[in-house]
Amino acid sequence: MVTNGNNEEPISARQALIRVGSTAAVGGAIGGFYLVTGWGIPCPFRAVTGWLCPFCGGTHLAAALLRGDVVSAWGANPLLLIVALMVGVRTVGWLVEYVRTPAAASLRWLPVTWSRQWFGVVAVVSVAYVLVRNLA
């Protein structure tokens, strides 16, 4: 079950699809803007530390995906590409649920406790990725 930020009320498949679609649209717009102008969003973490953050290369990744160049997208940020693919697979599940039961009250895919567990997993993987990416 996916919850709305306060872990109380589950969100519907429609709401989940809107959130994923909005995020993908913003990422695509940023990548498209970079393709047209050559201007990207500077990373504040990199400006302060000189290290690449887990999102560094995201603009190049989006631009590469818009060009259909998966190899360049992988080179820009492999972790972000893997996460995007995982979210894409999960989105198929939400689409199936939405088509099968458009008025579904809630998602039944994940228990509420997973949201905290996944936050911990994401935090550990992100820190490890930053260290490996910058120290290797």
LOMARTI-434062 format. One record per residue: residue number from 1; x, y negated, z negated of N, C-alpha, C, O in turn. Coordinates in nm, 2 decimals, padded with zeros to 4 digits. Layout:
// residues N
k; n.u; n.v; n.w; ca.u; ca.v; ca.w; c.u; c.v; c.w; o.u; o.v; o.w
NUM; X; Y; Z; X; Y; Z; X; Y; Z; X; Y; Z
...
END
This chain:
// residues 136
k; n.u; n.v; n.w; ca.u; ca.v; ca.w; c.u; c.v; c.w; o.u; o.v; o.w
1; 00.08; 00.12; 00.00; 00.00; 00.00; 00.00; 00.09; -00.12; 00.00; 00.18; -00.13; -00.08
2; 00.06; -00.22; 00.08; 00.13; -00.34; 00.09; 00.05; -00.44; 00.01; -00.07; -00.45; 00.02
3; 00.12; -00.52; -00.07; 00.05; -00.62; -00.15; 00.08; -00.76; -00.10; 00.17; -00.79; -00.03
4; 00.00; -00.86; -00.15; 00.01; -01.00; -00.11; 00.12; -01.06; -00.20; 00.07; -01.02; -00.31
5; 00.20; -01.10; -00.23; 00.31; -01.15; -00.31; 00.30; -01.12; -00.45; 00.41; -01.10; -00.52
6; 00.19; -01.12; -00.52; 00.18; -01.10; -00.66; 00.15; -00.96; -00.70; 00.11; -00.93; -00.82
7; 00.16; -00.86; -00.61; 00.14; -00.72; -00.64; 00.00; -00.68; -00.70; -00.01; -00.59; -00.78
8; -00.10; -00.76; -00.67; -00.23; -00.73; -00.72; -00.32; -00.68; -00.61; -00.37; -00.57; -00.62
9; -00.35; -00.76; -00.51; -00.45; -00.72; -00.41; -00.38; -00.68; -00.28; -00.29; -00.75; -00.23
10; -00.41; -00.56; -00.23; -00.35; -00.51; -00.10; -00.40; -00.60; 00.01; -00.50; -00.65; 00.01
11; -00.31; -00.60; 00.11; -00.34; -00.68; 00.23; -00.40; -00.58; 00.34; -00.37; -00.46; 00.33
12; -00.47; -00.64; 00.43; -00.52; -00.55; 00.54; -00.42; -00.53; 00.65; -00.32; -00.60; 00.66
13; -00.45; -00.44; 00.74; -00.36; -00.41; 00.85; -00.36; -00.54; 00.94; -00.26; -00.57; 01.00
14; -00.47; -00.60; 00.95; -00.48; -00.73; 01.03; -00.38; -00.83; 00.98; -00.31; -00.90; 01.05
15; -00.39; -00.85; 00.85; -00.30; -00.95; 00.78; -00.15; -00.91; 00.80; -00.07; -01.00; 00.83
16; -00.12; -00.78; 00.79; 00.02; -00.74; 00.81; 00.06; -00.76; 00.95; 00.17; -00.81; 00.98
17; -00.03; -00.74; 01.05; 00.01; -00.76; 01.19; 00.03; -00.91; 01.22; 00.11; -00.95; 01.30
18; -00.05; -00.99; 01.16; -00.04; -01.14; 01.17; 00.10; -01.18; 01.12; 00.17; -01.26; 01.18
19; 00.14; -01.13; 01.00; 00.27; -01.17; 00.94; 00.38; -01.12; 01.03; 00.48; -01.20; 01.05
20; 00.38; -01.00; 01.08; 00.48; -00.95; 01.16; 00.49; -01.02; 01.30; 00.60; -01.06; 01.34
21; 00.37; -01.05; 01.35; 00.37; -01.12; 01.48; 00.42; -01.26; 01.47; 00.49; -01.31; 01.55
22; 00.38; -01.33; 01.36; 00.43; -01.46; 01.33; 00.58; -01.47; 01.32; 00.65; -01.56; 01.38
23; 00.64; -01.37; 01.24; 00.78; -01.37; 01.23; 00.85; -01.34; 01.36; 00.95; -01.40; 01.39
24; 00.80; -01.25; 01.44; 00.85; -01.22; 01.57; 00.84; -01.34; 01.66; 00.94; -01.36; 01.74
25; 00.73; -01.41; 01.66; 00.72; -01.53; 01.74; 00.82; -01.64; 01.71; 00.88; -01.70; 01.79
26; 00.84; -01.66; 01.58; 00.94; -01.76; 01.53; 01.08; -01.72; 01.58; 01.15; -01.80; 01.63
27; 01.11; -01.59; 01.56; 01.24; -01.54; 01.60; 01.26; -01.55; 01.75; 01.37; -01.59; 01.79
28; 01.16; -01.52; 01.82; 01.17; -01.53; 01.97; 01.18; -01.68; 02.01; 01.25; -01.71; 02.11
29; 01.11; -01.77; 01.95; 01.12; -01.91; 01.98; 01.26; -01.96; 01.95; 01.31; -02.04; 02.03
30; 01.31; -01.92; 01.84; 01.45; -01.97; 01.81; 01.55; -01.91; 01.91; 01.64; -01.99; 01.95
31; 01.54; -01.78; 01.94; 01.62; -01.72; 02.04; 01.61; -01.79; 02.18; 01.70; -01.81; 02.25
32; 01.48; -01.82; 02.22; 01.45; -01.88; 02.34; 01.51; -02.02; 02.35; 01.57; -02.07; 02.45
33; 01.50; -02.10; 02.24; 01.55; -02.23; 02.23; 01.70; -02.23; 02.25; 01.76; -02.31; 02.31
34; 01.77; -02.13; 02.18; 01.91; -02.11; 02.19; 01.95; -02.08; 02.34; 02.05; -02.13; 02.39
35; 01.87; -01.99; 02.40; 01.90; -01.96; 02.54; 01.90; -02.08; 02.63; 01.98; -02.10; 02.72
36; 01.80; -02.17; 02.61; 01.78; -02.28; 02.70; 01.88; -02.40; 02.67; 01.94; -02.46; 02.76
37; 01.90; -02.42; 02.54; 01.98; -02.54; 02.50; 02.13; -02.51; 02.45; 02.22; -02.59; 02.46
38; 02.15; -02.38; 02.41; 02.28; -02.35; 02.35; 02.29; -02.39; 02.20; 02.40; -02.37; 02.14
39; 02.19; -02.45; 02.15; 02.19; -02.49; 02.01; 02.12; -02.38; 01.92; 02.01; -02.34; 01.95
40; 02.19; -02.35; 01.81; 02.14; -02.25; 01.71; 02.13; -02.32; 01.58; 02.16; -02.44; 01.56
41; 02.07; -02.25; 01.48; 02.06; -02.30; 01.35; 02.19; -02.26; 01.27; 02.22; -02.14; 01.26
42; 02.25; -02.36; 01.21; 02.37; -02.33; 01.13; 02.34; -02.26; 01.00; 02.24; -02.29; 00.94
43; 02.42; -02.17; 00.96; 02.40; -02.09; 00.84; 02.46; -02.17; 00.72; 02.58; -02.19; 00.72
44; 02.38; -02.20; 00.62; 02.43; -02.27; 00.50; 02.53; -02.18; 00.42; 02.62; -02.23; 00.37
45; 02.50; -02.05; 00.42; 02.59; -01.96; 00.34; 02.73; -01.96; 00.41; 02.83; -01.97; 00.34
46; 02.73; -01.95; 00.54; 02.86; -01.95; 00.61; 02.93; -02.09; 00.60; 03.05; -02.09; 00.58
47; 02.85; -02.20; 00.60; 02.91; -02.33; 00.58; 02.98; -02.35; 00.45; 03.08; -02.41; 00.44
48; 02.92; -02.29; 00.34; 02.97; -02.30; 00.21; 03.09; -02.20; 00.18; 03.19; -02.24; 00.13
49; 03.07; -02.07; 00.22; 03.16; -01.97; 00.19; 03.26; -01.93; 00.30; 03.37; -01.88; 00.27
50; 03.22; -01.96; 00.42; 03.30; -01.91; 00.54; 03.27; -01.77; 00.58; 03.33; -01.72; 00.67
51; 03.19; -01.70; 00.50; 03.15; -01.56; 00.53; 03.02; -01.56; 00.61; 02.94; -01.65; 00.60
52; 03.01; -01.45; 00.68; 02.88; -01.42; 00.75; 02.78; -01.36; 00.66; 02.81; -01.27; 00.58
53; 02.66; -01.42; 00.66; 02.55; -01.36; 00.57; 02.48; -01.25; 00.65; 02.51; -01.22; 00.76
54; 02.38; -01.18; 00.59; 02.31; -01.07; 00.65; 02.24; -01.12; 00.78; 02.20; -01.04; 00.86
55; 02.20; -01.25; 00.79; 02.13; -01.30; 00.90; 02.21; -01.36; 01.01; 02.16; -01.39; 01.11
56; 02.34; -01.39; 00.98; 02.43; -01.45; 01.08; 02.43; -01.36; 01.20; 02.45; -01.24; 01.20
57; 02.41; -01.42; 01.32; 02.40; -01.35; 01.44; 02.26; -01.33; 01.48; 02.24; -01.27; 01.59
58; 02.17; -01.36; 01.40; 02.02; -01.34; 01.43; 01.98; -01.42; 01.55; 01.90; -01.37; 01.63
59; 02.02; -01.54; 01.57; 01.99; -01.62; 01.69; 02.04; -01.55; 01.81; 01.97; -01.54; 01.91
60; 02.17; -01.51; 01.81; 02.23; -01.44; 01.92; 02.16; -01.31; 01.95; 02.14; -01.27; 02.07
61; 02.12; -01.24; 01.84; 02.04; -01.12; 01.86; 01.91; -01.14; 01.93; 01.88; -01.07; 02.02
62; 01.84; -01.24; 01.89; 01.71; -01.27; 01.95; 01.73; -01.31; 02.10; 01.65; -01.27; 02.18
63; 01.83; -01.39; 02.12; 01.86; -01.43; 02.26; 01.89; -01.31; 02.35; 01.85; -01.30; 02.46
64; 01.97; -01.22; 02.29; 02.01; -01.10; 02.37; 01.89; -01.01; 02.39; 01.88; -00.96; 02.50
65; 01.80; -01.00; 02.30; 01.68; -00.92; 02.32; 01.59; -00.98; 02.42; 01.53; -00.91; 02.50
66; 01.58; -01.11; 02.42; 01.50; -01.18; 02.52; 01.56; -01.16; 02.66; 01.49; -01.15; 02.76
67; 01.69; -01.14; 02.67; 01.76; -01.11; 02.80; 01.75; -00.96; 02.83; 01.78; -00.92; 02.95
68; 01.71; -00.88; 02.73; 01.71; -00.74; 02.75; 01.84; -00.67; 02.73; 01.86; -00.56; 02.78
69; 01.93; -00.74; 02.67; 02.07; -00.69; 02.65; 02.08; -00.63; 02.51; 02.12; -00.70; 02.41
70; 02.05; -00.50; 02.49; 02.05; -00.44; 02.36; 02.19; -00.42; 02.30; 02.21; -00.43; 02.18
71; 02.29; -00.40; 02.39; 02.43; -00.39; 02.35; 02.48; -00.52; 02.28; 02.54; -00.51; 02.18
72; 02.45; -00.63; 02.35; 02.49; -00.76; 02.29; 02.41; -00.78; 02.16; 02.47; -00.84; 02.06
73; 02.29; -00.74; 02.15; 02.21; -00.76; 02.03; 02.27; -00.68; 01.92; 02.28; -00.73; 01.81
74; 02.32; -00.56; 01.95; 02.38; -00.48; 01.85; 02.51; -00.54; 01.80; 02.54; -00.54; 01.68
75; 02.59; -00.60; 01.89; 02.71; -00.67; 01.86; 02.69; -00.79; 01.77; 02.77; -00.83; 01.69
76; 02.57; -00.86; 01.79; 02.54; -00.98; 01.72; 02.51; -00.95; 01.57; 02.56; -01.02; 01.48
77; 02.43; -00.85; 01.54; 02.40; -00.81; 01.41; 02.33; -00.68; 01.40; 02.21; -00.67; 01.42
78; 02.41; -00.57; 01.38; 02.35; -00.44; 01.39; 02.25; -00.41; 01.28; 02.15; -00.35; 01.30
79; 02.27; -00.46; 01.16; 02.17; -00.44; 01.05; 02.04; -00.50; 01.08; 01.94; -00.44; 01.06
80; 02.04; -00.62; 01.13; 01.92; -00.69; 01.16; 01.84; -00.62; 01.27; 01.72; -00.62; 01.28
81; 01.92; -00.57; 01.37; 01.85; -00.49; 01.48; 01.79; -00.37; 01.43; 01.68; -00.33; 01.47
82; 01.86; -00.29; 01.34; 01.80; -00.17; 01.28; 01.67; -00.21; 01.20; 01.57; -00.14; 01.21
83; 01.68; -00.31; 01.12; 01.56; -00.36; 01.04; 01.45; -00.39; 01.14; 01.33; -00.36; 01.11
84; 01.48; -00.46; 01.25; 01.37; -00.50; 01.34; 01.31; -00.38; 01.41; 01.19; -00.37; 01.43
85; 01.39; -00.28; 01.44; 01.34; -00.15; 01.49; 01.25; -00.08; 01.39; 01.15; -00.03; 01.43
86; 01.29; -00.08; 01.26; 01.21; -00.02; 01.16; 01.08; -00.09; 01.14; 00.97; -00.02; 01.12
87; 01.08; -00.22; 01.14; 00.96; -00.30; 01.13; 00.87; -00.27; 01.25; 00.75; -00.27; 01.24
88; 00.93; -00.26; 01.37; 00.86; -00.23; 01.49; 00.78; -00.10; 01.48; 00.67; -00.08; 01.52
89; 00.85; 00.00; 01.43; 00.79; 00.14; 01.41; 00.67; 00.12; 01.31; 00.57; 00.18; 01.33
90; 00.70; 00.05; 01.20; 00.59; 00.03; 01.10; 00.48; -00.04; 01.16; 00.36; -00.02; 01.12
91; 00.50; -00.14; 01.25; 00.40; -00.21; 01.31; 00.31; -00.12; 01.39; 00.19; -00.15; 01.40
92; 00.36; -00.02; 01.46; 00.28; 00.07; 01.53; 00.18; 00.14; 01.44; 00.06; 00.16; 01.47
93; 00.22; 00.17; 01.31; 00.13; 00.23; 01.21; 00.02; 00.13; 01.18; -00.09; 00.17; 01.17
94; 00.06; 00.01; 01.16; -00.05; -00.09; 01.13; -00.15; -00.11; 01.25; -00.27; -00.12; 01.23
95; -00.09; -00.10; 01.37; -00.18; -00.11; 01.49; -00.28; 00.01; 01.50; -00.39; -00.01; 01.52
96; -00.22; 00.13; 01.47; -00.31; 00.24; 01.47; -00.42; 00.23; 01.36; -00.53; 00.26; 01.39
97; -00.38; 00.19; 01.25; -00.48; 00.17; 01.14; -00.58; 00.07; 01.17; -00.70; 00.09; 01.15
98; -00.54; -00.04; 01.23; -00.63; -00.15; 01.27; -00.73; -00.11; 01.38; -00.84; -00.14; 01.37
99; -00.68; -00.03; 01.48; -00.76; 00.01; 01.58; -00.86; 00.12; 01.53; -00.98; 00.12; 01.57
100; -00.82; 00.21; 01.45; -00.90; 00.31; 01.40; -01.01; 00.26; 01.30; -01.12; 00.30; 01.30
101; -00.97; 00.16; 01.21; -01.06; 00.11; 01.12; -01.04; -00.04; 01.11; -00.97; -00.09; 01.01
102; -01.09; -00.12; 01.20; -01.06; -00.27; 01.20; -01.10; -00.34; 01.07; -01.04; -00.44; 01.04
103; -01.20; -00.29; 01.00; -01.25; -00.35; 00.88; -01.19; -00.29; 00.76; -01.24; -00.30; 00.65
104; -01.07; -00.22; 00.77; -01.01; -00.15; 00.66; -00.98; -00.25; 00.54; -00.93; -00.36; 00.57
105; -01.01; -00.21; 00.42; -00.99; -00.30; 00.31; -00.84; -00.31; 00.27; -00.80; -00.42; 00.23
106; -00.77; -00.21; 00.29; -00.63; -00.21; 00.25; -00.55; -00.10; 00.32; -00.60; -00.01; 00.38
107; -00.42; -00.12; 00.31; -00.33; -00.02; 00.37; -00.30; 00.09; 00.27; -00.29; 00.06; 00.15
108; -00.29; 00.21; 00.32; -00.27; 00.32; 00.23; -00.13; 00.39; 00.26; -00.12; 00.51; 00.23
109; -00.04; 00.32; 00.32; 00.08; 00.38; 00.36; 00.19; 00.39; 00.25; 00.26; 00.48; 00.24
110; 00.20; 00.29; 00.17; 00.30; 00.28; 00.07; 00.24; 00.25; -00.07; 00.15; 00.17; -00.08
111; 00.29; 00.32; -00.18; 00.24; 00.28; -00.31; 00.30; 00.14; -00.35; 00.40; 00.10; -00.30
112; 00.23; 00.08; -00.44; 00.27; -00.06; -00.49; 00.41; -00.06; -00.54; 00.48; -00.15; -00.52
113; 00.45; 00.05; -00.62; 00.58; 00.05; -00.68; 00.69; 00.05; -00.58; 00.81; 00.01; -00.61
114; 00.67; 00.09; -00.45; 00.77; 00.08; -00.35; 00.82; -00.06; -00.32; 00.93; -00.08; -00.28
115; 00.73; -00.16; -00.34; 00.77; -00.29; -00.31; 00.89; -00.34; -00.39; 00.98; -00.40; -00.34
116; 00.89; -00.30; -00.52; 01.00; -00.34; -00.61; 01.12; -00.25; -00.57; 01.24; -00.30; -00.57
117; 01.10; -00.12; -00.54; 01.21; -00.04; -00.50; 01.28; -00.08; -00.37; 01.40; -00.09; -00.36
118; 01.19; -00.12; -00.28; 01.25; -00.17; -00.15; 01.32; -00.30; -00.17; 01.42; -00.32; -00.10
119; 01.28; -00.39; -00.26; 01.35; -00.51; -00.28; 01.49; -00.48; -00.33; 01.59; -00.54; -00.29
120; 01.50; -00.38; -00.42; 01.63; -00.34; -00.47; 01.72; -00.28; -00.36; 01.84; -00.31; -00.35
121; 01.66; -00.20; -00.28; 01.73; -00.14; -00.17; 01.78; -00.24; -00.07; 01.90; -00.24; -00.03
122; 01.70; -00.34; -00.04; 01.73; -00.44; 00.05; 01.85; -00.53; -00.01; 01.94; -00.56; 00.06
123; 01.84; -00.56; -00.14; 01.94; -00.64; -00.20; 02.08; -00.56; -00.20; 02.18; -00.62; -00.16
124; 02.08; -00.44; -00.23; 02.20; -00.36; -00.23; 02.26; -00.35; -00.09; 02.38; -00.37; -00.07
125; 02.18; -00.31; 00.00; 02.22; -00.30; 00.14; 02.28; -00.43; 00.19; 02.38; -00.44; 00.26
126; 02.21; -00.54; 00.16; 02.25; -00.67; 00.21; 02.39; -00.71; 00.15; 02.48; -00.76; 00.23
127; 02.41; -00.69; 00.02; 02.54; -00.72; -00.04; 02.65; -00.63; 00.02; 02.76; -00.68; 00.05
128; 02.62; -00.50; 00.03; 02.72; -00.41; 00.09; 02.75; -00.45; 00.24; 02.87; -00.45; 00.28
129; 02.65; -00.49; 00.31; 02.67; -00.53; 00.45; 02.76; -00.66; 00.46; 02.85; -00.67; 00.54
130; 02.73; -00.75; 00.37; 02.81; -00.88; 00.37; 02.96; -00.84; 00.34; 03.05; -00.89; 00.40
131; 02.98; -00.76; 00.24; 03.12; -00.72; 00.20; 03.19; -00.65; 00.32; 03.30; -00.68; 00.35
132; 03.12; -00.55; 00.37; 03.18; -00.47; 00.48; 03.21; -00.56; 00.60; 03.31; -00.55; 00.67
133; 03.11; -00.64; 00.63; 03.12; -00.73; 00.75; 03.23; -00.83; 00.74; 03.30; -00.86; 00.84
134; 03.26; -00.88; 00.62; 03.35; -00.99; 00.60; 03.49; -00.94; 00.56; 03.59; -01.01; 00.58
135; 03.50; -00.82; 00.50; 03.63; -00.77; 00.45; 03.69; -00.67; 00.54; 03.81; -00.63; 00.53
136; 03.61; -00.61; 00.64; 03.67; -00.51; 00.72; 03.74; -00.57; 00.84; 03.79; -00.49; 00.93
END
